[in-house]
Amino acid sequence: ANTSTEQLRQSTCPYCGVGCGVDISCNVNGRVVSLDKICGTPEHPANHGRLCVKGTNLLETNSLGGRLLHPTIAGEKVEWDTATRLIADKITQTVAQYGADAVAFYVSGQLLTEDYYIANKLMKGFIGSANIDTNSRLCMSSAVAAYKRAFGEDVVPCQYTDLESTELLVLTGSNTAWAHPVLFQRIQRAKLRNPNMKVVVLDPRKTETCTLADLHLPLKPGTDVAVFNGLLNFAHTNGSIDANRVHTFADGLDDAVAAANDMDIDSVSQYSDVNANDLLTFYRWFCDAERVITFYSMGINQSAFGVDKANAIINCHLALEQIGREGAGPFSITGQPNAMGGREVGGLANMLSAHRDIENPKHRDSVKSFWNAPHICEHQGLKAVDLFDAMASGKVKFVWIMGTNPVVSMPHREQVENALRRCETVVVSDIVNKNDTLDFAHIALPATGWSEKDGMVTNSERRMSRQRGILPPPKEARHDWQIMCDVAKKMGFEDAFDYSHPYQIFDEFARLTAYENDDEKLLNLAALVGMTQQEYDNFSPVQWPLERRSDGSVQTIRPFTSLTFPTDNGKAKCIAVTPQLPQQVTTASFPFVLNSGRSRDHWHTMTRTGKAAKLHAHMPHASVSMHPMDAQALQLSSKAYVSLSSEVSGETPCIFPVSIDEGIRRGELFIPIHWSGVWGSHSKLAKLYAPATDAISGQPELKHAAVNVVPT
Ligand code: SF4
């Protein structure tokens, strides 16, 4: 007799940093047999039941077709024991022969917090290097650095409800309608409910997000610092800043204002190519509003001056006291589902776990003693672009890449390919059996994916939610944390990596956040320590900072309400910044500015969304968008193909069909990031980008290449 029943399981969408909860109707017959229907979780605070088209079609992407299901060495199937033994031996030998810094991990915002924690513990405490960086370097590392400069800790000061209660919402460097659609829906609804709410969009392109804009400022790419310095200068000269009050909670105001004092409206207009009256309107709205949110994403972060851009925004919020209360603050939005969780456990080469600093000897000692670690990294590791350069130059001999496809996503593809060719051992853990990075793997490891793995993710508003393992791991696929623990044990670290369930890893991480936390870091999860496996399994979404009330309940506190900050003197810091132009500048040979970003229905390199037929309907292929007058000057119709080249693109042409778009500024181009490698052998977008990076954050300038366009 058929004894199957339908049961509800809850998890979190694995795509963007909104972190929507999903309800999945499962067919259960002794165990979960299939995932049948999906919808948004009504009670999840990130989405209240909403999903975008990617989340709605998640189950279409979850088949086993194209999955990596067995470990391989040099393309031959092997037992897990053989693969992990070889990896352990290779790491041990590399460290012995060349030192710990010859070993590197390059991981991903797709990893769950527990995976990320183990990767960082193994590398930073037991191998003894900080050479673990992540694709989140490409996503939000500039936002992290700016928060640390301004607040002393990487703390996003806002939450999604602020988008609904603000009076003025400034969206800058973000095509929210396509990149974070559920937040866009929330903003649409907020604006319907409150017709007085104003939306300003700063973007060189007229995107779908502009449908909601009361004012669109199509600024010249890279001129954000000038626009926000202009705002600071305007606020200062018009008496909108109460400097005496600001001095009580923030240092550096006078220097920041002085650095902006040449940015009057006309100068900003000239510099940014934005109409002076529109600038004036924006500045007046910002200075007059009771509550302002500035919501920013990759257009700010993916820049050679991304940290300064973010600090220019934060300066305005500090100077005008638009922070620490409902509906007010600078609000960076992450691209990936667990970029924030990665930050929490130290998932960048310049951080230690639990928001501790590598440069701080007290923090190093604290983490070392908590882990009972034999070695603790003594200095920062190499950030993504430098890491691949170090492989190319032979300094890094071993790399383990987990859950990411750097050959496609990193700038200067030729150099990344050279790096992987030169590296003596390349290990790749992934769920797919074919992508551009796997082509370089000596050892390939099948990892579990969404719906199979258990763990925590933290979304853009610091809210931790559970991704749940509903289906069993297929064939020989294993969880990333299990694979790493197996390797660690084979390296001789049995006790430190002896976990049987991810709840034990999360508990250890929560204890570490509270351990010797006497400098009052806001990331303190003491209230979550001691969860049982059942409590972890049933975990309801929660935002940090947390405090436990006298009645035992756990309460979220809004950061910075008392305008005290986790710095030595408790004050925030305004940073004096000056506008600087992008590093990849146009020349007579490369006269066009190339911008890139997400399309609405696809995710990253399409290894998952590419499986769902419905997700191809909106945009069936990549194209290069250009202004009609540029197309006319090149005698191009919308059916034409063009070849793109840049100073670093090498000999093979990058060929794209043309799409005529009146929303693009003249002299500028836009290409979506998803089609590359296995999806379009001639459309290798990353080849066109030079490896220019922000000097502080190391984040690559992926919004501003200088290219030439030739009709084919
Ligand atoms: Fe939500 Fe982002 Fe997933 Fe869409 S892709 S359902 S907005 S988490």
Boltz pocket constraint, residues with backbone or C-beta under 6 A from the ligand:
constraints:
  - pocket:
      binder: B
      contacts: [[A, 13], [A, 14], [A, 15], [A, 16], [A, 17], [A, 18], [A, 19], [A, 20], [A, 47], [A, 50], [A, 51], [A, 52], [A, 53], [A, 54], [A, 55], [A, 56], [A, 179], [A, 180], [A, 181], [A, 182], [A, 183]]
      max_distance: 6.0
